């Protein structure tokens, strides 16, 4: 998922470089959404992965 976010970020940067403002804004918005979804899933996997191991405290 992080790879997709980086891909959309690169598309947004290239579109902005060539002056396609609407496409750049759309791709940047998608990249931002994917990045935050990645962060949420990463934190959830850290929390539940840590509790599921059965470690002694």
Secondary structure, 3 states (H helix, E strand, C coil): CHHHHHHHHHHHHHHHHCCCHHHHHHHHHHHHHHHHHHHHHHHHHHHHHHHCCCCCC
